[in-house]
């Protein structure tokens, strides 16, 4: 192998080594982000977000039930009021 090819291979090896070093640093940072290393990691954050989302969904289900109950109560109130008006109107009419 001649000197030019050896120099070219050496340069390429240095570039590969620098790229591998850069990737190693990035993988280490990702590992720290996932595990947390003394802070809240991604997995813990995702678990907290999932728990909060479950709580919000449960609250929305209860809220929908309350809304339906309220609508039914209002409908019953108007029905009762309408019936009272009809009874009053029929009661105020002279009987034949």
PyMOL commands that set and color helices and strands:
alter all, ss='L'
color gray80, all
select helices_A, chain A and resi 3-35+42-92
alter helices_A, ss='H'
color red, helices_A
deselect
rebuild
show_as cartoon
